[in-house]
Structures are given as structure tokens and as C-alpha cells.
């Protein structure tokens, strides 16, 4: 399966990481991570104030899993007794009238710079390429978020400026792995 060996849709493994479907035990990590201004600096709309908001976010993530059989994974080092490193995965959304697999990655700032985001994002992109071929994989990145742009490119996506669009927090630069050339081939 390439970079990530598919155990089932609920868990992916890489050389250093285990990505698994979130559980209610991850709500505190969702809350902690989305309260850290460094983690959402480029996406202020993602900030959470209360644990109840984190519970709501978890429920939305879980609903996506229930409906589609995939979603965001919780990223761990292989040793499960460690605190999660963050989250990485995909959700279905619409971009320019087309259903796409939107790549998301948000890791805890203290673990930045170790290649974990690239490793997790690559595993997810590889998984999507083998399982979600009907939907182009995209990443939406703020123009000034060079670290996120680097992760998208290292995960196999390429810049697609013709797809740029306004997002919740400003202009989204779009990166994609497999956007169809013919705009009418949906």
C-alpha cells in the first residue's frame, strides 16, 4: 500500500506512527490542541474555548466516520501509552462544485519539526489514492503558512493556483494530487 500499511479503515501505520479512528478519550486532546494559539494561528475559526465545543467537534468527526467509513485519525507514536501527537485525515467537502477529499493535519506544536505531519499526511494521501479514487485529494493552505505548504507538497500534492478560493479565514491556496483536467468530468 505504499507508505502506510492499511490495517483496516480505522487504523493506518507508518514506520513511526499509528493513526487510529478517534474515540471519546481523544476529546481532551481535541480541546487542548484547539486551544493552543500556535496550532490554529492560520485557521482562527478552528479555535475552541470549552470542552463542550471539543465534544461537539468529536461528534462531527465521528458522524463523518459513521457515514463514510473514514475521516480524521488520531496520530500516535507506535507506543500507545504516549499522549496523541495530533490529528490527520480527510473529510468530504465540496470545492468548485466537485466532491473532494480534504486533507487535514494539526499536530501539537511541541512535536513540530520532526516530520510527523509529513509522515501522517503521506499515509493519508496514500490511503485515499487507493480507496477514494472518485474524489480528488486536496489541501487548503493559507498563503503564509509555509510549513503546511511544505507538508502538502511532501505528501504528494502539488500547487493548483487555478483552484484557489476564499475560505473561512481568508484565501485558501489549493494543493491537489489528482484534480481532473476536464472540468466537466465529474
N, C-alpha and C positions, 0 to 999 in steps of 0.2 A: 504494500500500500504506500510505498514511498517513505517519507519522513516519519509518519506516525503509523503504528500498527493499530488497526481497528480491533478493539476487544468486542465491543458492541457499540451501539449508538450512544450509550450513556457513559462510555469511558474511552479516552484516547491515551496512548502512551508514546512518549518520545524518549530519547536517551536519558534525559534528566527529569522529565516531568510526567505527571499523571494528571489528565484533565478528566473530571468526572461531573456528572449532572449535579447541579446544586441541590441541597437539601435544606430543610428549615434550620439546621445547625449553621448554615452559612449566612444567615440573616445578620448576625453581629459583624461579620466581615464586610458584607454589603454596606452596612451602616458606617462602620469605621472608615472604609475606603472612600465612600462618597461624602464624607465629612472633611476629608483632608484636602484643603485648597490646592495643594500641589497636584493631586490626582485628577482634579476636574478643571484645572486652570484654563484649558482651551475649550471646555464644554460647561460653562457655569450653570446651564439649565439642568445638568445632571446632579447638582449638589443636593444633599439630603440633610435635613435638620434633625429629624426624630427617628427613633427606631420603628415607629409605626409606618413611616414612609419607606423604610428599608423592607419591612414586611410586605407592603404593597408592591414594591419593585420585585421582590422574590416571587410573589404570586403571579405577576405578569410574566416573569421569566418561566415559571412553572407551567402556566397556561400555554405558552408557546410550545414547550416540550410536549405537553399533553396533546395538543392539536397537531403538531408537525413531526414529532419524534426526534427532534434535535433542538438546539438553542445555544445558550451560553453555558460554558463549562467552568467549574471552579478549578483553578490551576494550583497544583501542589508539587513540591519535590516528591520523588518516589516514596520517601518516608512519610507516611500519612499522619504521624503524630506532630508534624510541624504545622504551624499556622498557615492557612492558604496564602499564596503569593498574590492572588487576584482572580480576575475572570477574563475569559476569552471565548468567543464563539460567534455564531451567526444567527440572525433573525431575518425573516422575510419582511420585506417592505417594498414600496413602490418608488421607482425613480424614473422620471420621464415616461410614465405610463407603462413601465415594464416591471414585473415582479423580479426582485433581485435578492440575493443572499448578502446581507450587510454584515461585514466583518467588524467585530468589536473587540478591543483589548484594553483592559485597565488593570494595571498591576500596582502593588503597593510601592510608593516612592523609595523606601529603603532598599528594595531589590532591583531598582533600575540600574542599567549599565552592565548587567550580567548575561544579556542575550536571552533572558527568559521570555520576553514578549515576542521576539522574533521566532523562537522555537515553538511557542504555543500557537502563534498566528500561522506559521507554516504548517503545523499539524492540522489546524482547522481548514486552511485553504486546500491542503491535500485531501482531507476527508470530503470536503464539499465537491472537489473535482471528480471524485469517484461516486458520489451519492446524490448530488443535486445538479446534474448536468443541464437541466431545463432552465436553471436560473443563474445568470451571471453573478459572479462574486465581485463585490465592490467594497471599498473602504472610503469613508468620508473623513477627510482630514482638514483641519484649519490650516490656512496657508503658512502661519508662523509656527506650526508645530512640527519642526524638523525631525524630532525623534520619532514621532508617529509616521511621518512620511517615509523615513528610513525603514521602519518595521514593515510597512506595507510593501515596499519595493523588495526587501529581503525575503518576504513571504511569497513572492512571485507575482505581485501585482505591478501594473505599470500605470503611469500617469495618463489620464484621459481628459485633458482640459475641455474638450467639446461637451463633456457631461457635467461640468461644474454647475453647482446650483446653490441657492440660498438655503441654509439650514437654520435650525433653531437659534444657534449662537453666532450666526454670520455666514460668510461664504464657505461652502464645502468644496474643497478640491476632491475630485473623484479619481480613485485608482481602481483598476479592474484587471482581471485575469482573462476574461472571456466574453467581453461585450460583443454581441453580433455586429458585423459590419453593415448589414442591411437593416435599416431602422424599421422596415415593415415585417421582418421575420420574428414575430413574437410567438 
